[in-house]
Every structure is written in C-alpha cells, then in structure tokens.
Amino acid sequence: MALVPLESLRPHVLRLLAKADPPFGLELLSFKRDRSVAVFRLSDERYLLVEHGFIRQECIVEAAGLPRLLKVVLKREFPRSHKVRLVKISVPDELLQTHQGT
C-alpha cells in the first residue's frame, strides 16, 4: 500500500493498468479508508470502475473514456485529499471481502 500524491495519481493509475493483464485492478482509498474507487482491467479495451463513497456505483467503460471518468470520480470522492492510498488487487473478489462489513 503506497501513498500517492493526488496530482500524479491519474497518470500513474492509467500506466499501471495498461501494463497489467486482466483481471488486475487497483483500489484507491482515502486516508481514513472510508471512501474508495476501484478500477479493474476486464479486457484490452474494457475496464470496470467501482465507486464506494459519496456515490455507490459500478460502471463498465471503454479504454478511451477511462481517463475522463477517472478524473470526475477522483474529484468527487477525494475533494480535499492531497494523497491517496493505492492498493493492487489481483482478483475482483478481494474487493468484495474488504467491503462486506459496510
């Protein structure tokens, strides 16, 4: 788990996802770990974005639309954050285990 500055987070996430093989994912957590955004690579051109915070939603997005959607979601979920926790997830089921209590 690493703390990544918010201003360099988006390019860092896109770079990590582009290099990884499906079903690799990343979970972005606030400092207090009460809000999260997870992004999973489903295939070469499709990603799953799971938002668990102010708004709870899941959406499947094409690779071309991911940077814009990520920008909007990060601004909504981490409005005053300077650093965000970054956790690598190998299987989407790991995300369900961490959020079962909430």
C-alpha positions as CSV (number, residue, x, y, z in Angstrom):
1,M,0.0,0.0,0.0
2,A,1.5,3.3,-1.1
3,L,0.5,6.9,-0.6
4,V,0.5,8.6,-4.0
5,P,0.1,12.4,-4.5
6,L,-3.3,13.2,-6.0
7,E,-1.9,15.3,-8.8
8,S,0.1,12.4,-10.2
9,L,-2.4,9.7,-9.4
10,R,-4.4,9.6,-12.6
11,P,-1.4,9.0,-15.0
12,H,0.1,6.6,-12.5
13,V,-3.1,4.5,-12.4
14,L,-3.5,4.5,-16.2
15,R,0.1,3.4,-16.7
16,L,-0.2,0.5,-14.2
17,L,-3.5,-0.7,-15.7
18,A,-2.1,-0.5,-19.2
19,K,0.8,-2.8,-18.3
20,A,-1.2,-5.4,-16.4
21,D,-3.0,-8.5,-17.5
22,P,-6.8,-8.9,-16.8
23,P,-8.3,-9.2,-14.2
24,F,-5.8,-6.9,-12.5
25,G,-7.2,-4.0,-10.5
26,L,-6.2,-1.1,-8.3
27,E,-8.1,0.3,-5.3
28,L,-7.8,3.9,-4.4
29,L,-8.6,4.7,-0.8
30,S,-8.9,7.9,1.2
31,F,-6.6,8.4,4.1
32,K,-9.2,7.3,6.6
33,R,-10.2,4.4,4.2
34,D,-13.9,5.4,4.3
35,R,-14.2,6.1,0.6
36,S,-12.7,4.1,-2.3
37,V,-12.6,3.8,-6.0
38,A,-11.5,0.5,-7.7
39,V,-10.6,0.1,-11.3
40,F,-10.3,-3.4,-12.9
41,R,-9.0,-4.3,-16.3
42,L,-11.5,-6.7,-17.8
43,S,-10.0,-7.0,-21.3
44,D,-7.7,-4.9,-23.5
45,E,-10.3,-2.3,-24.1
46,R,-12.8,-2.6,-21.2
47,Y,-12.5,-1.5,-17.6
48,L,-14.8,-1.8,-14.6
49,L,-14.9,1.2,-12.2
50,V,-16.4,0.6,-8.7
51,E,-17.1,3.7,-6.7
52,H,-17.8,3.2,-3.0
53,G,-18.1,6.5,-1.2
54,F,-20.4,9.5,-1.6
55,I,-22.0,7.6,-4.5
56,R,-22.0,3.9,-4.8
57,Q,-22.0,2.7,-8.4
58,E,-20.3,0.3,-10.8
59,C,-19.8,1.1,-14.5
60,I,-18.0,-0.6,-17.4
61,V,-16.1,1.9,-19.6
62,E,-14.0,1.6,-22.8
63,A,-10.3,2.5,-22.6
64,A,-10.9,5.8,-24.4
65,G,-13.4,7.0,-21.8
66,L,-11.5,5.9,-18.7
67,P,-9.2,9.0,-18.2
68,R,-12.2,11.4,-18.2
69,L,-14.3,9.2,-15.9
70,L,-11.4,8.7,-13.5
71,K,-10.9,12.5,-13.4
72,V,-14.6,13.1,-12.5
73,V,-14.7,10.3,-9.9
74,L,-11.5,11.3,-8.2
75,K,-12.6,14.9,-7.9
76,R,-15.9,13.7,-6.3
77,E,-14.5,11.1,-4.0
78,F,-11.3,12.9,-2.8
79,P,-12.2,16.6,-2.9
80,R,-9.7,17.8,-0.3
81,S,-7.2,15.0,-0.3
82,H,-3.5,15.6,-1.1
83,K,-2.5,11.9,-1.0
84,V,-4.4,8.7,-1.8
85,R,-3.7,5.1,-0.8
86,L,-3.1,2.8,-3.7
87,V,-3.6,-0.9,-3.3
88,K,-3.0,-3.5,-6.1
89,I,-5.7,-6.2,-6.3
90,S,-5.2,-9.4,-8.4
91,V,-8.9,-10.6,-8.4
92,P,-12.1,-8.5,-8.1
93,D,-13.3,-10.9,-5.3
94,E,-10.7,-9.4,-3.0
95,L,-12.6,-6.1,-3.2
96,L,-15.8,-7.7,-2.0
97,Q,-14.1,-9.2,1.0
98,T,-12.9,-5.8,2.2
99,H,-16.3,-4.1,1.9
100,Q,-18.6,-6.9,3.2
101,G,-18.9,-5.2,6.6
102,T,-20.2,-1.9,5.1
